[in-house]
Amino acid sequence: MFSISLPTKSSLLSKHRFLILGGGLSGESAARLLSKYGKTVILADQSEKVSSDSPYAKIVSDKNIEDALDLTECIIKSPGIPPTHPILLEAEKRNLIILSEIALGRIFYQGPLVGITGTDGKSTTTALTHHLIRRHFPNSQVGGNLGLPFTSFCEDNLDMVVLELSSYQLEDSPNLHLSVSAITNLAPDHLERHKTMERYLLAKWKSNDLENPNHTFIIGKKVWEKIPDKKQNYPGKILFFGEEKGSDILIDFDSKKITTKNHSYDTNDFSLPGKHNLYNLALSIAISEAVGVPEEKTGSHLGDFEGLPHRFKKLNLKEKLNPSFQNIEFINDSKSTNLHSMLSGISGFRKEDSLFLILGGEPKEESLIPFFERWKELQNPVWIYGKAGKVWKEDFLRNKGDLSCEIVSTVKDALVNIKTKMEPNKKQTILFSPACASFDLYKNFSERGEDFERLISEIFGS
């Protein structure tokens, strides 16, 4: 359905009337870019309400196909719009150009471009990669699925751009001609859109530039083995990262060293906890080397990355806590919206660690078996709140054995209950890693994470 290859800038600008399908930040950013060139930009959206300074010449309902496609020559599609939308199906019949906002940005930006995708860890890896490369390329920018829409800065004179790319954005894009691409990991996610793991994987695979022998692709060996036949005769350079012997970027958890073909990096100063974050760091180091950042610049800045909010972040709240609870470590991992992400987060804990785990929210269709296996290894107490408590209750009670599991209504209920179980002045960890979407009780994972932090001060500060 979507444009097989990127139009040239001159070819695109020969068009006069553009349709933005699905508003939001990326759609408005794309509209502002096109409006600068005198193009007529129409918005088709479920809601016909926009800001007073919107760049749209006209706003129509996305249910009105004829109004939306009237004289339209090119469609810029929001990643949240499914490919089966009636406007897109009709546009295909009319042979209209259909592009993602990311693809539109790539048409205008002609410099080096790094793309990072995967199921979990891509936001942290993207931010960390930018943190490392900007020491050598100070005039660089980060964005995409993380932060700023690409079209909001694609005309800037930049040394390099690092983009987080979702499976939706990649599915909607032709070859983006990335200089370096990377996949953090893969687990079932967004299958309500992609339907099968193979289609989900193929969307991630589109981060490659199969036309460029100088392209560098960084991936774990286990994920690479899942790639279908399209990997045969791969034209570019492949680097494997992980803890497996023979990896090009090798992680040694015992020594906390990451070793590449060029250098060995001591990561003891790296502040983000968990094995999964060493994977994120290894990938960022690999990208940093691939784009030409000297090892000494990369190594000297591993310790000053503070991480992103709500992503397995240790909270510094001691000034707000009652002295009896000063030894508790609170970790906010509200961004954990699936079981794979949560399991990655608890991978670094041991049975002897005093871990209190809070799960909950709106669960996805995933097997709980991997969690039950890990739970029996750790033998830690678990609290489940929200819709997940109702959906998962029978499975958890059937599999818990002698383990402690409490079903509660809210995050506050969980924390109040946990407080009664705490041993004053003992080192303990409360991990908020919901493993579910937030939409049953919160607008998004950020609001959920902020509420968790507020509740900690309220409950453990007295």
C-alpha positions in Angstrom: 0.0 0.0 0.0 2.7 2.5 1.0 5.2 4.2 -1.2 7.8 1.6 -2.3 10.6 4.1 -2.4 11.1 7.6 -1.1 10.2 10.3 -3.6 12.8 12.9 -4.2 12.3 16.3 -2.5 11.7 18.0 -5.9 9.2 15.4 -6.9 7.3 15.7 -3.6 7.2 19.5 -3.7 5.7 19.3 -7.2 2.5 18.2 -5.4 0.2 20.8 -4.2 -2.5 19.2 -1.9 -1.6 17.0 1.0 -3.8 15.1 3.4 -2.7 14.4 7.0 -4.5 11.3 8.2 -4.6 11.3 12.0 -3.5 14.5 13.8 -1.4 14.6 16.9 2.1 16.0 17.3 3.6 14.2 14.3 0.8 15.1 12.0 0.8 18.8 13.0 4.6 18.9 12.6 4.4 17.4 9.1 1.7 19.9 8.2 3.8 22.8 9.4 6.7 21.6 7.3 4.6 21.4 4.1 2.9 24.7 4.8 6.3 26.4 4.7 6.4 25.5 1.1 3.0 26.9 0.3 1.2 23.6 0.2 -2.4 23.1 1.0 -2.7 20.7 3.9 -5.9 19.1 5.0 -6.5 17.1 8.2 -8.7 14.1 8.4 -9.2 13.0 12.0 -11.7 11.5 14.3 -11.9 14.8 16.1 -12.3 17.9 14.1 -11.0 20.1 16.9 -7.5 21.5 16.7 -5.5 24.4 18.2 -6.3 27.9 17.0 -2.9 28.2 15.3 -3.1 24.9 13.5 -1.4 24.8 10.1 -4.4 23.1 8.4 -6.3 24.8 5.6 -9.3 22.5 6.2 -10.4 19.8 8.7 -12.7 17.0 7.8 -13.9 13.8 9.5 -11.8 10.7 8.7 -15.1 9.0 8.0 -15.8 11.3 5.0 -13.7 9.6 2.3 -14.6 11.9 -0.6 -14.0 15.1 1.3 -10.7 13.8 2.6 -9.4 12.7 -0.8 -10.8 15.6 -2.8 -7.9 16.7 -5.0 -5.4 15.0 -2.6 -2.1 14.1 -4.2 -0.2 12.7 -1.2 -1.2 11.3 2.2 1.0 11.6 5.4 -0.3 8.9 7.7 -0.2 8.9 11.5 1.4 5.7 12.9 -1.7 5.1 15.0 -3.9 4.7 11.9 -4.3 1.0 10.8 -3.4 0.2 7.2 -7.0 -1.0 6.8 -8.5 2.5 7.2 -11.1 3.1 4.5 -9.3 6.3 3.3 -6.1 4.4 2.8 -7.8 1.6 0.9 -9.5 4.1 -1.4 -6.2 6.0 -1.7 -4.5 2.8 -2.9 -7.1 2.4 -5.6 -6.3 5.9 -6.7 -2.5 5.2 -6.7 -1.9 8.1 -4.3 1.5 8.4 -2.6 1.2 7.4 1.1 4.1 8.3 3.5 4.8 8.2 7.2 5.8 11.3 9.0 9.3 9.7 9.4 9.6 9.1 5.7 8.6 12.7 5.0 11.3 13.9 7.3 13.8 11.6 5.6 13.1 13.2 2.3 14.1 16.6 3.7 17.0 15.4 5.8 20.0 14.1 3.8 22.6 13.6 6.6 23.6 10.4 8.6 20.7 8.8 10.3 20.7 6.2 13.0 17.5 4.2 13.7 16.8 2.1 16.8 13.8 -0.2 17.2 12.8 -3.3 19.2 10.2 -4.4 21.7 11.7 -3.0 24.9 14.5 -0.7 25.8 14.5 1.3 22.5 13.8 4.7 24.2 16.6 4.3 26.8 18.9 3.0 24.1 18.0 5.9 21.7 18.6 8.5 24.5 21.8 6.8 25.6 23.1 6.6 22.1 22.5 10.3 21.5 24.2 11.0 24.9 27.3 9.2 23.7 27.6 10.4 20.1 26.9 14.1 20.9 30.3 14.2 22.6 31.9 13.8 19.2 29.0 15.2 17.1 27.7 18.0 19.2 25.4 19.3 16.5 23.2 16.1 16.6 19.5 15.6 17.4 17.3 12.9 18.8 13.7 12.2 18.1 11.1 10.1 16.3 9.0 7.9 18.6 11.0 9.5 21.4 10.4 13.2 21.9 10.4 15.5 18.9 8.8 14.6 15.6 11.4 14.1 12.9 9.8 16.7 10.6 10.2 19.4 13.3 14.0 19.4 12.8 14.6 17.6 9.5 15.7 20.8 7.8 18.3 21.7 10.4 21.9 21.6 9.5 22.9 18.6 11.7 25.9 16.3 12.0 23.7 13.3 12.7 20.2 12.3 13.8 19.2 9.4 16.1 15.6 8.2 15.9 13.6 5.8 17.9 11.4 3.9 15.5 8.3 2.0 16.4 7.0 -1.0 14.4 4.1 1.2 13.3 6.4 3.9 11.9 8.5 1.3 10.2 5.5 -0.6 8.8 4.4 2.7 7.2 7.8 3.6 5.7 9.8 2.6 2.6 13.5 2.3 2.8 14.7 5.1 5.2 18.3 4.8 4.1 19.6 4.5 7.7 23.4 4.7 8.1 23.2 2.4 11.2 20.1 0.4 12.4 19.7 -1.7 15.5 17.1 -4.0 17.1 17.2 -4.1 20.9 15.1 -7.3 21.3 11.9 -8.9 20.1 8.9 -10.3 22.0 5.2 -10.5 21.2 3.8 -6.9 21.2 1.3 -4.9 19.2 -0.2 -8.1 17.8 -3.6 -6.5 17.7 -2.1 -4.5 14.8 0.4 -6.8 13.2 -1.7 -10.0 13.9 1.4 -12.4 13.8 4.9 -12.3 15.1 6.2 -12.8 11.6 4.5 -9.5 10.4 5.7 -7.7 13.6 9.3 -8.9 12.9 9.1 -7.9 9.3 8.1 -4.4 10.4 11.2 -4.2 12.5 13.3 -5.7 9.7 12.4 -2.6 7.6 14.9 -0.6 9.6 17.6 -2.1 7.3 19.0 -0.6 4.2 19.2 -3.6 1.9 20.5 -1.4 -1.0 23.6 -0.1 0.8 26.6 -2.4 1.4 28.0 0.2 3.9 24.9 -0.1 6.1 25.6 -1.4 9.6 23.0 -3.6 11.3 23.4 -4.4 15.0 21.3 -7.3 16.5 21.4 -10.1 19.0 22.1 -13.6 17.7 18.8 -15.0 19.0 16.8 -12.3 17.3 18.8 -12.8 14.1 17.9 -16.5 14.0 14.2 -15.5 13.9 14.6 -13.3 10.8 13.1 -15.1 7.7 14.7 -15.8 4.4 15.1 -12.1 3.6 18.4 -12.2 5.6 20.0 -14.4 2.9 22.8 -12.6 1.0 22.6 -9.6 3.3 24.6 -6.8 1.6 25.6 -4.8 4.7 27.7 -5.3 7.8 26.2 -7.3 10.7 27.4 -6.9 14.3 26.0 -9.3 17.0 25.7 -8.0 20.6 25.0 -10.0 23.7 26.5 -12.3 26.3 27.0 -15.3 24.0 30.6 -16.2 23.2 31.7 -15.0 19.8 29.5 -11.8 19.9 31.0 -8.8 18.3 30.0 -6.7 21.3 30.4 -9.0 24.3 28.7 -8.4 27.7 30.4 -9.9 30.8 28.0 -9.5 33.7 30.6 -10.7 36.3 33.3 -8.1 35.4 30.8 -5.6 34.2 32.8 -5.1 31.0 31.6 -4.6 27.5 34.1 -5.6 24.9 34.1 -4.8 21.2 36.6 -5.6 18.5 38.2 -2.2 19.2 38.0 -1.6 22.9 37.0 -2.9 26.4 34.7 -0.7 28.4 34.5 -0.7 32.2 30.8 -0.1 33.0 31.1 0.1 36.8 30.2 3.8 36.8 27.1 3.2 34.6 24.2 4.2 36.9 21.2 2.4 35.4 20.5 -0.9 37.2 19.6 -4.3 35.7 21.1 -6.7 33.2 18.7 -5.3 30.6 20.3 -1.9 30.9 23.8 -3.4 30.2 22.3 -4.8 27.0 21.0 -1.3 26.2 24.5 0.1 26.9 26.2 -2.5 24.8 24.0 -1.6 21.9 24.6 2.1 22.3 28.4 1.6 22.5 28.2 -0.5 19.3 26.4 2.3 17.5 28.7 4.9 18.8 31.7 3.0 17.4 29.9 2.4 14.1 29.4 6.1 13.5 33.0 6.9 14.3 33.0 8.2 17.9 36.5 7.6 19.4 36.5 5.0 22.2 37.9 7.4 24.8 35.0 9.8 24.3 32.5 7.0 24.6 34.1 5.5 27.7 34.5 8.7 29.5 30.7 9.5 29.5 29.2 6.1 30.5 28.8 7.3 34.1 27.0 10.6 33.5 23.8 9.3 31.8 20.9 9.6 34.2 18.3 7.7 32.3 14.8 8.5 31.2 11.8 9.0 33.6 9.6 6.0 34.3 12.1 3.5 32.7 13.5 1.3 35.4 14.7 4.4 37.2 16.0 4.4 40.8 14.3 7.2 42.6 16.3 9.6 44.8 13.6 10.3 47.4 15.5 10.0 50.7 14.8 13.6 51.8 11.0 12.9 51.4 11.1 9.6 53.3 10.5 8.7 57.0 13.9 7.8 58.5 12.6 4.2 59.0 12.3 3.7 55.3 15.6 5.3 54.2 17.0 1.9 53.1 14.2 1.1 50.7 15.1 1.4 47.0 12.2 2.5 44.9 12.3 1.8 41.2 9.9 3.4 38.8 9.5 1.2 35.7 6.0 2.5 34.6 7.1 2.3 31.0 6.9 -1.5 31.4 3.8 -2.2 29.4 4.3 -5.9 28.6 5.6 -9.0 30.4 8.8 -9.2 28.4 9.8 -5.7 29.6 9.0 -6.6 33.2 10.9 -9.9 33.0 13.9 -8.0 31.6 13.8 -5.7 34.6 13.7 -8.5 37.3 16.4 -10.5 35.5 19.1 -9.0 37.8 17.4 -9.9 41.1 18.2 -13.0 43.1 16.1 -15.1 45.6 18.0 -13.5 48.5 17.1 -10.0 47.4 14.2 -8.5 49.3 12.0 -7.6 46.3 8.4 -6.3 46.5 6.9 -6.3 42.9 3.8 -4.3 41.8 2.1 -5.4 38.6 -1.1 -4.2 37.0 -3.1 -2.1 34.6 -4.7 -3.3 31.3 -3.0 -6.6 30.4 -2.1 -7.7 26.9 -2.7 -11.1 25.4 0.6 -12.7 26.6 1.4 -16.0 28.3 2.1 -15.7 32.0 4.1 -19.0 32.1 7.6 -17.2 31.8 6.7 -15.0 34.7 5.5 -17.9 36.9 8.8 -19.7 36.2 10.8 -16.7 37.2 8.5 -16.0 40.2 9.2 -19.4 41.7 12.9 -18.7 41.4 12.7 -15.4 43.1 10.0 -16.3 45.6 9.1 -12.6 46.1 5.7 -11.2 47.1 3.6 -9.7 44.3 0.8 -7.1 44.3 -1.6 -6.8 41.3 -3.8 -3.8 40.8 -6.5 -2.6 38.3 -8.0 -4.6 35.5 -5.1 -7.1 35.6 -6.1 -8.2 39.0 -9.4 -9.4 37.6 -8.0 -10.9 34.4 -5.0 -12.6 36.1 -6.5 -13.6 39.4 -7.3 -17.2 38.8 -4.0 -17.9 37.0 -2.0 -16.3 39.8 -3.9 -18.1 42.6 -3.6 -21.4 40.7 0.2 -21.0 40.2 1.3 -19.2 43.4 1.7 -22.2 45.7 3.2 -20.9 48.9 4.2 -17.5 47.3 2.5 -14.3 48.4 0.1 -12.6 45.9 -2.3 -9.8 46.8 -5.0 -8.6 44.5 -5.8 -4.9 45.1 -7.7 -2.1 43.3 -5.1 0.7 42.9 -1.4 1.4 43.1 -2.1 3.2 46.4 -3.7 0.1 47.9 -0.6 -1.9 46.9 1.8 0.6 48.5 -0.2 0.9 51.7 -0.3 -2.9 52.0 3.4 -3.2 51.2 4.3 -0.7 53.9 2.8 -3.0 56.5 5.1 -5.8 55.3 8.4 -3.8 55.4 11.1 -4.3 58.0 12.4 -1.0 59.2 16.1 -0.2 58.5 16.5 -3.2 56.2 17.6 -2.9 52.6 14.6 -3.7 50.5 13.4 -2.9 46.9 9.9 -1.9 45.8 9.7 -2.3 42.0 6.8 -0.8 40.1 6.9 -2.6 36.8 3.3 -3.0 35.7 3.8 -5.2 32.6 0.5 -3.8 31.3 -0.9 -0.9 29.5 -2.0 2.1 31.7 -5.3 2.9 30.1 -7.6 1.3 32.7 -6.7 3.9 35.4 -4.3 6.4 33.7 -4.0 8.4 30.5 -0.5 7.0 29.8 2.5 5.5 31.4 3.9 8.9 32.4 0.9 9.8 34.4 1.0 6.4 36.0 4.7 6.8 36.9 4.2 10.3 38.3 1.3 9.0 40.5 3.6 6.2 41.8 6.3 8.7 42.8 3.7 11.0 44.5 2.3 8.1 46.4 5.7 7.0 47.7 6.2 10.4 49.3 2.7 10.4 50.7 2.8 6.9 52.1 6.4 6.4 53.1 7.1 10.0 54.1 5.0 9.7 57.3 
